[in-house]
Amino acid sequence: MSLCEAEKTFILHGVEENFRIDGREREDYRPMEVEIGIISHAFGSARLRLANTDVLVAVKIEVDTPYPEKPSQGKLDFFVDCSANATPDFEGRGGEDLATGISNSLSDAYRSSKAFDLKKLCIMKGQKCWKLLVDILLLECGGNLYDAVSLAVKAALWNTRVPGVKSVGIDGKNVELNVSERLNDCVPLDVSGAPVMVTVCKIGEYCVVDPSAAEEKCSSAALVVAVSQGNITTVLQGSAGSLHPTTLMDSLGLGVEVANQLNIALMETLQSAPPHFDVGFLK
Amino acid sequence: MKIQVRLATQRVDPSVAINYRSPKIFTPGEVITVQDEFMRGHGTYEEDGYLKSSVAGVKQQVNKLISVRPLKSRYNGEIGDVVVGRITEVQQKRWKVDTNSRLDSVLLLSSVNLPGGELRRRCAEDEHMMREYLQEGDLISAEVQNVHSDGSLSLHTRSLKYGKLSQGVLVKVFPSLIKRSKTHFHNLPVGISIILGNNGFIWICPPINNEEDNVGGFVQNLEEVIPRTERETIGRLRNCILALAQSKMLLYDTSILYAFEESLKYSVSELLIPESMVDVAMSTQHRINMLEND
């Protein structure tokens, strides 16, 4: 997507005026829609649509051996797939950089034990643990990708049910797992601390949140802040531009504030979701 | 600031056709009729003695000719259409323009009015200056001059009303939602100009005054700051058009103006919420029905 100078000027003046092209103020978020449990063969899934950005997340669970240096921790892996349906730029290897960028930032954001406690995924110290594989599929890109992905991942993890283990037996070196046969006998994950990312875009002299694709084109610098329970877990720079130290502090503050509100809004919605509903994202 | 996260179960139905019969939508491969004496039009094909639909859309019949018009498609240009497009490439003697067609359209250097006004031969100097006039990313309004055999369009801006667009907002909708009319340039009474491109690109901008010495529209005023009131009207129009498009309503000056008037009870940013979008579309449809019944 390209913009001409006049369009950029119009957006820039709008941000200065605190009236963006769709009528939002600088700190306003667009309404979004979330769906959970839509993939029946995944352990947890979610789809999030924020204006034109569409993300589908599925969580799969495997039994694995813990890392030798972290014997009492489970594993959490992120994989991002950029569908060429989202934009033609993703064709071939086009989306690879973006995909690794997003999955690395997610791994960084979830690394802290306060954000996500991997110890709960341990089955037997040094022998067996659960490995969560989080697959993220970008179906459509309409700006503000990081925020949408982090919210969708959080919703999918909230929806994830880890199979209940009845007993663990050791026979020499072999470990035998006895997984409960009852389908409902499973454990939900604790996602209260799962980080929420907020992209703060600097357009002209001001910072905006939830930029649309056109606004992203106008921004001189962008900052992605991952926040878990009011604490910043990761900060990464979204584009090549530079930030003044005071702007940096201001944007961090803005990011934390917005992330807290996003987190509250998402958790409220997820908790109000009926346990079994059939919508499916093809409705 | 209030952040809205909604569940898919709370999704509102954008349809505005409640008491009114909505036409049947054919899906690709669906049998339309037994093929005996009918003629096969656009969007249809013959198989096993049946006439079947090749796109998802509604049937149109003119005497013996049956065609299926898709709701969502790329733009199929026709001569004389007004389009809004974006320059994608500058080549020798021509520009490539993205007009939402299957292929990029062509704007020849010889089919533009060059600054300076008078018609003259295009020289090598002009070819070197091409990027000064229009560069990649610039938006233009133009008219379809010719449709080539492969469906690609050639455009022209040989009129003072066409040319480069300055400050404003571009909204993209399905081409099928634009109602064909005598004029696609409107100066709305709310003090805003709007160009309804037949290709589904809609340009909303502050009023264009043609009285000033217009030189084929190659000037952009980047210093001008659009006043807040005009900006609010532009934003409101943008959100109204998207609301109408979401409910698959035809876009023309009256429907847009009605939607604008019906939307005044909401603030501009409230028009992003699905309920208010459907409400605006509903009341607009109601007013259009009243107008037609009178």
Contacts between the chains, C-beta under 8 A, distances in Angstrom:
chain1	res1	chain2	res2	distance
A	2	B	86	6.9
A	2	B	88	7.9
A	2	B	136	6.4
A	2	B	137	3.8
A	3	B	137	5.9
A	4	B	86	7.8
A	4	B	137	4.7
A	4	B	138	4.5
A	4	B	139	5.6
A	4	B	165	7.8
A	4	B	220	7.8
A	5	B	220	6.6
A	5	B	222	6.0
A	6	B	139	7.8
A	6	B	165	7.0
A	6	B	166	4.8
A	6	B	167	4.7
A	6	B	168	7.5
A	6	B	220	4.6
A	6	B	222	6.3
A	7	B	139	7.1
A	7	B	167	7.3
A	7	B	168	7.4
A	7	B	169	7.6
A	7	B	170	7.1
A	9	B	167	5.9
A	9	B	222	4.9
A	10	B	167	4.3
A	10	B	168	6.3
A	10	B	169	6.9
A	10	B	226	6.7
A	13	B	225	5.2
A	13	B	226	6.3
A	13	B	231	7.9
A	14	B	231	6.2
A	17	B	228	5.8
A	17	B	231	6.4
A	19	B	228	6.6
A	19	B	231	5.6
A	19	B	232	6.6
A	19	B	235	6.8
A	19	B	268	7.8
A	20	B	235	7.7
A	21	B	169	5.3
A	21	B	234	7.6
A	21	B	235	6.1
A	21	B	238	6.7
A	22	B	235	6.2
A	22	B	238	6.5
A	22	B	239	6.3
A	22	B	268	7.6
A	22	B	269	7.1
A	22	B	272	6.2
A	23	B	232	7.4
A	23	B	235	4.2
A	23	B	236	7.0
A	23	B	239	6.3
A	23	B	267	7.1
A	23	B	268	2.9
A	23	B	269	4.1
A	23	B	271	6.7
A	23	B	272	7.2
A	24	B	269	4.9
A	24	B	272	7.4
A	25	B	1	7.5
A	25	B	269	7.2
A	27	B	1	5.2
A	28	B	1	5.9
A	28	B	269	6.1
A	29	B	1	7.3
A	29	B	3	4.7
A	29	B	4	7.5
A	30	B	272	5.8
A	31	B	4	3.9
A	31	B	5	7.8
A	31	B	6	6.4
A	31	B	272	6.0
A	31	B	273	5.6
A	31	B	274	7.0
A	32	B	4	6.9
A	32	B	5	5.6
A	32	B	6	7.1
A	33	B	5	7.8
A	33	B	6	5.0
A	33	B	7	7.3
A	33	B	8	5.8
A	33	B	11	6.8
A	34	B	5	5.9
A	34	B	6	7.2
A	34	B	7	6.4
A	34	B	8	7.2
A	35	B	7	7.1
A	35	B	8	4.0
A	47	B	8	7.8
A	151	B	5	7.8
A	258	B	1	7.9
A	258	B	3	8.0
A	261	B	1	6.9
A	261	B	3	5.4
A	262	B	3	5.7
A	262	B	5	7.9
A	265	B	3	4.3
A	265	B	4	7.1
A	265	B	5	4.6
A	266	B	5	5.1
A	268	B	5	7.5
A	269	B	5	4.3
A	269	B	6	6.8
A	269	B	7	6.0
A	272	B	7	7.2
A	273	B	7	5.7
A	273	B	9	7.9
A	274	B	9	7.1
A	277	B	9	5.2
A	279	B	8	4.5
A	279	B	9	5.6
A	279	B	11	7.6
A	281	B	8	7.1
A	283	B	8	7.1
A	283	B	11	7.2
